[in-house]
Amino acid sequence: VYSIHLSSSPTVVGRFVKTAEFVQEEEQDKIMFRSTFGTQPGGADAIRNVFDVRLKNLANTTSVAWGRGKHARLYALFEAGLPHRLSLDRLDTLGVETFDGELRPGTAVSLGLGPWVDQALGFGIQHTAHPHVDIVGRRLVSWWSQILALEGKARITVREW
């Protein structure tokens, strides 16, 4: 993520979004997690990909700044995961945004057998990487979804803040 500050002496700040998976892979200096696209764990770990439903949150699709003053927020978004909140000034990664617990990290699937089963299996909810900022109404319009595997349906929730 990059931020450009225009002033008498312009500056550019650039940072990697430090998702939990990014930090672990940096520490181990290897690819450890699956993702929707790109390089997957290989070698002796390749067979693990078949049984591991967890996805690496890349937080790399888009970013959105929303709100004003003390309510201002900056999010790094990914198609198959939850947003990551960043500091506005230094672009430091502040953590996963669950919108006061409404969203759960994990692959966007549910078996419908209860939240504890979903959590144990690494299932959660995905937040769109393409929300709409309504500048007239000063609202963020967004949605998230989860596949209900045993019902053959999808649950989609639209929310405005």
C-alpha positions as CSV (number, residue, x, y, z in Angstrom):
1,V,0.0,0.0,0.0
2,Y,1.3,3.5,-0.9
3,S,0.4,6.9,0.4
4,I,1.5,10.1,-1.2
5,H,1.5,13.3,1.0
6,L,1.5,16.4,-1.1
7,S,3.0,19.4,0.7
8,S,6.0,21.8,0.3
9,S,8.1,18.6,0.5
10,P,6.1,15.7,-0.8
11,T,6.6,12.3,0.6
12,V,5.7,8.7,-0.3
13,V,5.1,6.0,2.2
14,G,4.9,2.3,1.2
15,R,4.2,-0.7,3.3
16,F,3.4,-4.4,3.0
17,V,0.1,-5.2,4.8
18,K,1.3,-7.5,7.6
19,T,-1.4,-10.1,7.7
20,A,-0.8,-13.0,10.1
21,E,0.1,-15.3,7.1
22,F,2.5,-12.7,5.7
23,V,4.3,-12.4,9.0
24,Q,4.6,-16.2,9.4
25,E,5.9,-16.7,5.9
26,E,8.5,-13.9,6.3
27,E,9.7,-15.4,9.6
28,Q,10.0,-18.9,8.0
29,D,11.2,-17.5,4.6
30,K,9.0,-19.8,2.7
31,I,5.4,-20.1,1.3
32,M,3.3,-21.8,3.9
33,F,-0.3,-21.0,3.0
34,R,-2.7,-21.5,0.1
35,S,-4.2,-18.6,-1.7
36,T,-6.8,-18.0,-4.4
37,F,-4.2,-17.3,-7.0
38,G,-0.4,-17.5,-7.3
39,T,2.2,-19.7,-5.9
40,Q,1.0,-22.4,-3.5
41,P,3.0,-24.4,-0.9
42,G,4.9,-27.1,-2.8
43,G,7.3,-29.9,-2.3
44,A,6.4,-32.1,0.7
45,D,3.6,-29.7,1.6
46,A,1.8,-30.0,-1.8
47,I,-0.5,-32.9,-0.6
48,R,-1.5,-30.8,2.4
49,N,-3.2,-28.3,0.0
50,V,-6.0,-30.9,-0.7
51,F,-7.1,-31.1,2.9
52,D,-6.3,-27.5,4.1
53,V,-9.3,-25.2,3.4
54,R,-7.7,-22.1,4.9
55,L,-6.7,-19.3,2.6
56,K,-4.0,-16.8,3.0
57,N,-5.4,-13.3,3.3
58,L,-3.3,-11.2,0.9
59,A,-5.1,-7.9,1.7
60,N,-3.9,-6.8,-1.8
61,T,-7.0,-6.2,-4.0
62,T,-7.8,-2.6,-3.1
63,S,-7.7,-0.1,-0.3
64,V,-10.5,2.3,0.9
65,A,-10.3,5.3,3.1
66,W,-13.5,6.2,4.8
67,G,-14.8,8.5,7.5
68,R,-13.6,11.8,8.9
69,G,-11.7,13.0,11.9
70,K,-11.5,10.5,14.8
71,H,-13.8,8.2,12.7
72,A,-11.5,8.0,9.7
73,R,-10.4,4.5,8.7
74,L,-8.1,2.9,6.1
75,Y,-8.7,-0.7,5.0
76,A,-6.7,-3.0,2.8
77,L,-9.1,-5.4,1.2
78,F,-9.0,-8.9,-0.3
79,E,-11.7,-10.8,-2.2
80,A,-11.6,-14.0,-0.1
81,G,-11.0,-12.6,3.4
82,L,-11.6,-9.9,6.0
83,P,-10.3,-6.3,5.7
84,H,-7.1,-5.3,7.5
85,R,-7.2,-1.9,9.2
86,L,-4.1,0.3,8.6
87,S,-3.0,3.5,10.3
88,L,-3.6,6.6,8.2
89,D,-0.3,8.3,8.8
90,R,2.3,5.4,8.6
91,L,0.3,2.6,6.9
92,D,1.1,0.3,9.8
93,T,-1.1,-2.8,10.0
94,L,-3.4,-2.5,13.0
95,G,-5.1,-5.9,12.5
96,V,-8.1,-7.7,11.0
97,E,-11.4,-5.7,11.0
98,T,-14.3,-7.7,12.2
99,F,-16.7,-4.7,12.5
100,D,-17.3,-5.3,16.2
101,G,-17.4,-9.0,15.9
102,E,-19.9,-9.3,13.0
103,L,-17.4,-11.0,10.8
104,R,-15.2,-14.1,11.5
105,P,-11.9,-14.8,9.8
106,G,-11.6,-18.0,7.8
107,T,-12.6,-19.5,4.5
108,A,-16.1,-18.3,3.5
109,V,-17.9,-21.6,4.0
110,S,-20.3,-22.9,6.7
111,L,-21.6,-26.4,7.2
112,G,-24.5,-25.0,9.2
113,L,-23.6,-27.1,12.3
114,G,-22.8,-24.2,14.6
115,P,-20.1,-21.5,14.9
116,W,-17.8,-23.7,16.9
117,V,-17.7,-26.3,14.1
118,D,-17.0,-23.6,11.5
119,Q,-14.3,-22.2,13.7
120,A,-12.7,-25.6,14.3
121,L,-12.6,-26.2,10.5
122,G,-11.2,-22.7,9.7
123,F,-14.5,-21.5,8.2
124,G,-15.6,-17.8,8.4
125,I,-16.9,-15.0,6.2
126,Q,-15.4,-13.1,3.3
127,H,-15.8,-9.3,2.9
128,T,-15.9,-7.8,-0.5
129,A,-12.8,-6.0,-1.8
130,H,-15.1,-3.5,-3.7
131,P,-17.2,-1.5,-1.3
132,H,-18.9,1.7,-2.3
133,V,-18.1,5.0,-0.6
134,D,-21.2,7.2,-0.8
135,I,-19.6,10.7,-0.6
136,V,-22.9,12.5,-0.5
137,G,-24.4,10.5,2.3
138,R,-21.0,9.9,3.9
139,R,-21.7,6.2,4.1
140,L,-19.7,3.1,3.3
141,V,-21.9,0.5,1.5
142,S,-20.4,-3.0,1.6
143,W,-21.3,-6.7,1.7
144,W,-20.0,-10.0,2.8
145,S,-20.8,-13.6,2.0
146,Q,-20.6,-17.2,3.1
147,I,-21.3,-20.4,1.2
148,L,-23.8,-22.7,3.0
149,A,-22.3,-25.9,1.7
150,L,-24.8,-28.5,2.9
151,E,-27.7,-26.3,1.7
152,G,-26.3,-25.4,-1.7
153,K,-26.9,-21.7,-1.0
154,A,-25.0,-18.5,-0.3
155,R,-25.7,-16.0,2.5
156,I,-25.0,-12.4,1.5
157,T,-25.3,-9.5,3.9
158,V,-25.3,-5.9,2.7
159,R,-24.4,-3.2,5.3
160,E,-24.1,0.5,5.5
161,W,-22.1,2.5,8.0
